[in-house]
């Protein structure tokens, strides 16, 4: 089984921003991928270009800036995070299309206060365990 290891402070900040927003929030998880999972060392919030409560999109230039930041800090983009407004944190059909393009960990939080991490493997969504670190 794979894991997503994330610091409590990072998860709390993502959940808090999601609760305060009327649109889906989004961003990237930076860190290292190891055999047993993904270790988040930094989170980077990005603007939801669509400004929508039901979908998100990150501007390609902003994505490039995050790639450059990760490279400068000798980190990898190991995941994407975003929120769902007033609905469960399970990946939507639109998320599935994105997961097919970005084959890394997807952390989805809900404004209801729940969260989960997912991978797309062999066309199937696999939930991975989130381990919250102090």
C-alpha positions as CSV (number, residue, x, y, z in Angstrom):
1,X,0.0,0.0,0.0
2,X,1.1,3.5,-0.8
3,X,0.9,6.5,1.6
4,X,0.7,10.2,1.5
5,X,2.7,11.7,4.3
6,X,1.7,15.3,5.1
7,X,2.4,17.7,8.0
8,X,-0.6,18.6,10.1
9,X,0.1,22.3,9.5
10,X,-0.1,21.8,5.7
11,X,-3.3,19.8,5.8
12,X,-4.9,22.2,8.2
13,X,-4.0,25.2,5.9
14,X,-5.5,23.4,2.9
15,X,-8.7,22.5,4.8
16,X,-9.0,26.0,6.2
17,X,-8.6,27.8,2.9
18,X,-11.2,25.4,1.4
19,X,-13.7,26.2,4.1
20,X,-13.2,29.9,3.5
21,X,-13.7,29.7,-0.3
22,X,-16.8,29.6,-2.4
23,X,-14.9,28.1,-5.3
24,X,-12.6,25.1,-5.5
25,X,-9.1,25.9,-4.3
26,X,-6.1,24.1,-5.8
27,X,-2.4,23.8,-5.8
28,X,0.6,21.4,-5.8
29,X,2.3,19.1,-3.3
30,X,6.1,19.3,-3.4
31,X,8.4,16.8,-1.9
32,X,9.8,13.4,-2.6
33,X,8.4,10.1,-3.8
34,X,9.7,7.0,-2.2
35,X,8.9,3.3,-2.5
36,X,6.2,3.4,0.1
37,X,4.7,6.7,-0.7
38,X,4.7,10.4,-1.2
39,X,6.4,12.8,1.4
40,X,5.0,16.3,1.2
41,X,7.6,18.9,2.2
42,X,5.8,22.0,0.9
43,X,2.4,23.1,-0.5
44,X,2.0,25.7,-3.1
45,X,-1.5,27.3,-3.6
46,X,-2.4,28.3,-7.1
47,X,-5.3,30.3,-8.5
48,X,-8.3,28.5,-9.9
49,X,-8.4,29.9,-13.3
50,X,-12.0,28.9,-13.7
51,X,-13.1,30.5,-10.5
52,X,-15.7,27.8,-10.2
53,X,-17.3,25.9,-7.3
54,X,-17.4,22.6,-9.4
55,X,-14.1,22.5,-11.2
56,X,-10.6,23.9,-11.2
57,X,-7.9,24.6,-13.7
58,X,-4.4,26.0,-13.1
59,X,-2.9,28.4,-15.6
60,X,0.0,26.7,-17.5
61,X,2.4,29.6,-16.8
62,X,1.6,29.2,-13.0
63,X,2.3,25.5,-13.4
64,X,5.6,26.3,-15.0
65,X,6.5,28.6,-12.1
66,X,5.8,25.7,-9.6
67,X,8.0,23.4,-11.7
68,X,10.8,25.9,-11.5
69,X,10.3,26.4,-7.8
70,X,10.4,22.7,-7.2
71,X,13.6,22.3,-9.3
72,X,15.3,25.2,-7.5
73,X,14.5,23.6,-4.1
74,X,15.5,20.1,-5.3
75,X,11.9,18.8,-4.8
76,X,9.5,17.1,-7.1
77,X,5.8,17.8,-7.8
78,X,4.5,14.7,-6.1
79,X,0.8,15.6,-6.1
80,X,-2.0,18.0,-6.7
81,X,-4.6,19.1,-4.2
82,X,-8.0,20.7,-4.6
83,X,-11.3,21.1,-2.8
84,X,-14.8,20.1,-3.4
85,X,-17.5,22.6,-2.3
86,X,-20.2,21.0,-0.1
87,X,-19.8,17.5,-1.5
88,X,-17.7,14.4,-0.8
89,X,-13.9,14.4,-1.3
90,X,-14.1,11.4,-3.7
91,X,-12.8,12.1,-7.3
92,X,-15.3,13.4,-9.8
93,X,-15.5,12.5,-13.5
94,X,-13.5,15.7,-14.2
95,X,-10.9,14.7,-11.6
96,X,-10.6,11.4,-13.3
97,X,-9.6,13.1,-16.6
98,X,-7.0,15.2,-14.7
99,X,-5.7,12.1,-12.9
100,X,-5.1,10.5,-16.2
101,X,-2.9,13.4,-17.3
102,X,-1.2,13.9,-13.9
103,X,-0.2,10.4,-12.7
104,X,0.7,11.4,-9.1
105,X,-1.1,11.7,-5.8
106,X,-4.3,13.7,-5.7
107,X,-5.3,15.1,-2.3
108,X,-8.9,16.1,-2.3
109,X,-10.5,18.0,0.6
110,X,-14.1,18.8,1.1
111,X,-15.5,22.0,2.6
112,X,-17.4,19.6,4.8
113,X,-14.0,18.9,6.6
114,X,-13.2,15.5,5.1
115,X,-10.2,14.6,2.9
116,X,-8.6,11.7,1.0
117,X,-5.7,10.9,-1.3
118,X,-6.0,9.0,-4.5
119,X,-4.0,7.5,-7.4
120,X,-5.1,6.4,-10.8
121,X,-3.7,2.9,-11.5
122,X,-4.7,0.8,-14.5
123,X,-7.7,3.0,-15.1
124,X,-9.0,2.6,-11.6
125,X,-9.1,5.0,-8.7
126,X,-7.1,3.7,-5.7
127,X,-7.4,5.4,-2.4
128,X,-4.1,5.8,-0.6
129,X,-3.8,6.3,3.2
130,X,-3.1,9.8,4.4
131,X,-0.6,9.9,7.3
132,X,-0.7,13.2,9.2
133,X,2.7,14.1,10.8
134,X,3.3,16.6,13.6
